[in-house]
Amino acid sequence: MIPAIPLRAQTCCSGGVPLANNIGGMPQAEDGTFMFSVIFDANFLRTLKDGTEKLDDFSRQRTTYSALIKAQYAINDKLSVEGLFSGIRQERNIEQGTFSDFKKTTGLGDAVLLANFNYLSTSTANFTFAVGPKIPTGPSDLKDDRAITMNADMQPGSGAWDLILHHRIAKLFNFRPQAAFSYLVTYRLTGENPDYLGSQVYEFGNELQMLLGWSESQNLGKLLYAYGLSFRYRHAAMDKNNHVILPNTGGQWIFLMPSLSWHLNQDVSVTINAELPLFSEVEGTQLTPSARANIGMLWTFRKKPQLQDIFNSKLSVK
């Protein structure tokens, strides 16, 4: 089985948890294998930019805390189904002189369901295509303490159905079998929320993500650990409100992502990730990510061998 480089959530100024970032973090497994992961994520937006220019303004801050549950079941060695479910807490704080305004929202986020097709597999490489919907399970009409509906970027859900397209390549090398290379591309074709603020139509911009990563595994006593380094590019088109492009939305980013994981045993592992921005160019003036960290645990439940399989195995030994 070829390992995959961990991929975790990254929140920017957009509604809900950006679930597209978490697709493809689990390797293709043998048929009947069930994998379950829990991830806790904290993302800090402290940098105000106009285009590529960093502004000397620290009056606005955003923090997003995410809890994600991810599950994957391998129907056979070619086909698996994947589900991703989220909860989110968003905080926004503005302080200008004596003025202070703190807002928060907490709720269930949107969900993703995917079908993964491992269309080409060799002893050292896997090629997988995935497709499925992002389902608007999270609320998009939460109100503040003054009973005013919060803007779209503060809502746990987007209120819209999206289409997710994903492709990934995992590759091992004969000259260095403990190393793994990963390349992932995810495209999110967004839909419309027809009930934004009660009477408006809101659409987040389409999103493209590409990740290029390398990881290596080593034994340390009885533990197997792995360390990795990835680069992620994200492009988000500008949002639309009532089919009109909305200023100060959209942009492109490049992130550096170091990671470290421990395999407590064959079926349980813990991963710690960080994410640091190397480049960002936003449309208009926006808060943009400053740093992010998360920790996740993955459990693998393998299919127990059937009696017939055990009997056939003993016959083959004889």
C-alpha positions in Angstrom: 0.0 0.0 0.0 1.4 3.4 -1.0 1.2 6.0 1.7 -0.2 9.5 1.1 1.1 12.8 2.4 -1.3 14.2 5.0 -3.5 17.0 3.8 -5.4 19.2 6.2 -7.8 22.1 6.3 -6.9 25.6 5.4 -9.4 28.4 6.0 -9.3 31.7 4.2 -12.0 34.4 4.0 -14.7 32.2 2.8 -17.8 30.5 4.2 -17.5 27.4 6.3 -14.6 24.9 6.3 -12.8 24.7 3.0 -13.4 20.9 2.7 -11.6 20.6 -0.7 -8.2 20.8 1.1 -8.9 17.6 3.0 -9.7 15.3 0.1 -7.2 12.7 -0.7 -5.4 12.3 2.6 -6.0 8.6 2.8 -4.2 5.9 0.8 -5.9 3.3 -1.4 -6.4 0.2 0.8 -7.3 -3.4 0.3 -11.0 -4.3 -0.2 -13.0 -4.3 3.0 -10.7 -1.8 4.8 -12.3 1.0 6.7 -10.3 4.1 7.7 -11.5 6.7 10.2 -9.8 10.0 11.0 -10.4 12.9 13.5 -8.7 16.2 12.9 -8.5 19.4 15.0 -7.4 22.5 13.2 -6.6 26.2 14.2 -6.1 28.8 11.6 -5.0 32.4 12.3 -5.7 35.3 9.9 -3.7 38.3 11.1 -2.3 39.7 7.9 -4.1 42.5 6.0 -3.1 42.8 2.4 -4.0 44.9 -0.6 -3.1 42.8 -3.6 0.5 41.7 -2.7 1.2 44.6 -0.4 1.1 44.0 3.3 -0.7 46.8 5.2 0.4 48.1 8.5 -3.0 47.6 10.1 -3.6 45.1 12.9 -7.1 46.2 13.9 -8.7 43.2 12.4 -8.2 39.5 13.3 -9.9 36.2 12.3 -9.5 32.8 13.8 -11.1 29.6 12.6 -11.3 26.4 14.7 -12.3 23.3 12.8 -13.1 19.7 13.9 -13.3 17.2 11.0 -14.3 13.6 10.8 -13.2 11.7 7.7 -14.1 8.1 6.8 -13.2 5.9 3.8 -14.3 2.4 2.9 -12.6 0.4 0.2 -15.2 -1.6 -1.7 -12.5 -3.3 -3.6 -8.9 -2.5 -4.8 -10.3 -0.1 -7.4 -13.2 1.6 -5.8 -13.7 3.3 -2.4 -16.2 5.8 -1.0 -15.2 8.7 1.2 -17.1 11.0 3.5 -15.9 14.3 5.2 -18.0 16.0 7.9 -17.1 19.2 9.8 -17.9 21.4 12.7 -16.6 25.0 12.8 -16.2 28.0 15.1 -15.3 31.3 13.5 -14.2 34.4 15.4 -13.8 37.9 14.1 -12.4 40.8 16.2 -12.1 44.5 15.2 -10.4 47.0 17.5 -10.0 50.6 16.4 -9.2 53.1 19.1 -11.9 52.7 21.7 -14.2 50.8 19.3 -14.3 47.0 19.8 -16.4 44.5 18.0 -16.2 40.7 18.5 -18.3 38.2 16.6 -18.4 34.5 16.6 -20.4 31.7 15.0 -20.4 28.0 15.8 -22.1 25.2 14.0 -22.1 22.1 11.8 -20.2 22.7 8.6 -20.9 21.4 5.1 -20.1 17.8 4.1 -18.4 16.0 1.1 -19.2 12.6 -0.3 -16.9 11.1 -3.0 -16.4 8.1 -5.1 -12.7 7.3 -5.6 -11.6 5.3 -8.7 -8.1 3.8 -8.6 -7.9 3.5 -12.3 -4.2 2.6 -12.6 -2.0 0.9 -10.0 1.5 -0.6 -10.1 3.9 -1.9 -7.4 5.2 1.7 -7.0 2.4 4.1 -8.1 -1.4 4.7 -7.7 -3.5 7.0 -9.9 -6.9 7.9 -8.5 -9.8 10.1 -9.7 -12.6 11.2 -7.4 -15.9 12.9 -8.0 -18.8 13.9 -5.7 -20.9 16.6 -4.2 -20.3 19.1 -1.4 -23.6 19.0 0.5 -24.9 22.2 2.3 -25.4 20.5 5.7 -24.2 23.6 7.6 -26.4 26.6 8.4 -25.9 29.8 6.3 -28.3 32.1 8.2 -26.9 32.4 11.7 -27.5 35.7 13.4 -25.4 37.8 15.8 -26.5 38.9 19.3 -28.5 41.8 17.7 -30.5 39.4 15.5 -28.7 40.5 12.4 -27.8 37.8 9.9 -24.0 37.3 9.6 -22.2 37.7 6.3 -21.4 34.7 4.2 -17.8 34.5 5.2 -18.8 34.0 8.9 -21.4 31.3 8.3 -20.5 27.6 9.1 -22.1 26.5 5.8 -22.3 27.9 2.3 -25.9 27.1 1.6 -25.0 25.7 -1.8 -24.4 22.4 -3.5 -20.9 22.2 -5.1 -19.3 19.7 -7.4 -15.8 18.3 -6.4 -13.4 16.9 -8.9 -10.1 15.4 -7.6 -7.1 13.6 -9.0 -4.1 12.3 -7.1 -0.9 10.5 -7.8 1.1 8.6 -5.1 4.5 7.3 -6.1 7.3 5.3 -4.5 10.9 5.0 -5.8 12.9 1.9 -6.1 16.1 3.7 -5.2 14.5 5.1 -2.0 11.6 2.8 -0.9 11.0 4.7 2.4 10.1 7.9 0.4 6.8 8.8 -1.1 5.9 11.5 -3.6 2.3 12.9 -3.9 0.7 15.2 -6.4 -3.0 16.2 -5.9 -5.3 18.5 -7.8 -8.8 19.4 -6.6 -11.3 21.6 -8.3 -14.5 22.9 -6.6 -17.2 24.1 -9.0 -19.4 26.1 -6.7 -23.2 26.5 -6.7 -25.5 29.2 -5.6 -27.1 29.9 -2.2 -30.6 31.2 -3.3 -31.6 32.4 0.1 -28.7 34.5 1.2 -29.8 37.2 3.7 -33.4 36.0 3.0 -33.7 37.3 -0.6 -30.3 37.4 -2.3 -28.3 34.9 -4.3 -24.7 34.3 -3.2 -22.0 32.2 -4.9 -18.5 31.6 -3.6 -15.8 31.7 -6.3 -14.7 28.4 -8.0 -11.6 27.0 -6.4 -8.5 25.3 -7.7 -5.9 23.6 -5.4 -2.7 21.8 -6.3 -0.3 20.1 -3.8 3.1 18.7 -4.4 4.7 16.8 -1.5 7.4 14.5 -0.4 7.5 12.3 2.7 10.0 9.8 4.2 9.5 7.2 6.9 12.0 5.9 9.4 12.0 3.5 12.3 12.7 4.9 15.8 12.9 2.0 18.2 9.5 0.2 17.9 7.8 3.2 16.4 7.6 4.1 12.7 7.6 7.8 12.1 7.4 10.0 8.9 8.2 13.5 8.1 7.1 15.4 5.0 7.2 18.7 3.2 4.6 20.0 0.8 3.9 23.0 -1.3 0.2 23.9 -1.9 -1.1 26.4 -4.4 -4.7 27.7 -4.1 -6.6 29.9 -6.4 -10.1 31.2 -5.6 -12.2 33.2 -8.1 -14.1 36.2 -6.9 -17.5 35.7 -5.2 -20.7 36.9 -6.7 -23.7 38.5 -5.0 -26.9 38.6 -7.1 -24.7 37.5 -10.0 -22.5 40.6 -9.7 -18.8 40.1 -8.8 -18.1 41.1 -5.2 -15.0 43.2 -4.5 -12.4 42.2 -1.9 -12.9 38.5 -2.5 -10.8 35.8 -4.2 -7.0 35.6 -4.7 -4.1 33.1 -5.0 -1.8 31.7 -2.3 1.3 29.5 -2.0 1.9 27.7 1.3 4.7 25.6 2.8 3.5 22.6 4.8 5.8 20.6 7.0 4.4 17.5 8.7 5.4 14.9 11.2 3.5 11.6 12.0 3.9 8.6 14.3 2.6 5.2 13.7 1.7 3.9 17.1 1.1 0.5 15.5 0.1 -0.9 12.1 -3.4 0.6 12.4 -3.1 3.8 14.4 -1.2 6.9 13.6 -1.0 10.5 14.8 -0.1 13.5 12.5 0.9 17.1 13.3 0.9 19.7 10.5 1.8 23.3 10.1 1.1 25.7 7.3 3.0 28.9 6.5 2.2 31.3 3.7 5.0 31.9 1.2 3.1 34.1 -1.2 -0.4 35.6 -1.4 -2.1 38.0 -3.8 -5.6 38.9 -2.9 -8.3 40.8 -4.9 -8.7 44.2 -3.3 -8.1 44.4 0.5 -8.5 41.2 2.6 -7.3 39.4 5.7 -5.1 36.5 4.7 -3.7 33.5 6.6 -0.7 34.1 8.8 -0.2 30.6 10.3 -2.1 27.4 10.9 -1.6 24.2 12.9 -3.5 20.9 13.4 -3.3 17.5 14.8 -5.1 14.4 13.6 -5.4 10.7 14.4 -6.1 7.9 11.9 -7.5 4.5 12.7 -7.5 1.6 10.1 -9.8 -1.4 10.5 -9.0 -4.2 8.2 -11.2 -7.0 7.0 -10.8 -10.1 9.0 -9.8 -13.1 6.9 -12.6 -15.5 6.1 -12.4 -19.2 7.1 -12.2 -20.2 3.4 -9.3 -17.7 2.9 -7.4 -19.3 5.8 -8.1 -22.8 4.5 -6.9 -21.8 1.0 -3.8 -20.2 2.5 -2.9 -23.4 4.4 -3.4 -25.5 1.3 -1.0 -23.2 -0.7 1.7 -23.6 2.0 1.4 -27.4 1.7 
